[in-house]
């Protein structure tokens, strides 16, 4: 491939950029589509709140240190953005943050 062809190539739309650290990595459209579908959001929204492992660990430390408001102030992000980052990238207790709780009457009906 010559230099002229390299300059005219379009950048890949499958590049993921961490919302906290700014690190980028290549992915594929199948992976992105599967992650977005699993969460019930668009591919663009999932990519917007993508976190690398380092970014996720940094976010977890901030949330554990002082809560969502503290993490939002330190990272200069909105509280709703912090919740989406945890929900879309996390595991365990942090995934439950931001979901609507089950009402008591719904629990009684299920029992």
FENWO-V582885 format. One line per field, one symbol per residue. phi: phi as a letter, one per 30 degrees, with the letter a starting at -180 (. if undefined). A space follows every 10 residues. Layout:
phi=???
This chain:
phi=.ddddddcdd dddcdcbddc didcadbbdd ddddddddci bdddddddcd bddddddddd dddddbjddd dddddhbddd ddddddddcd bidddddjdd dddedddddd d
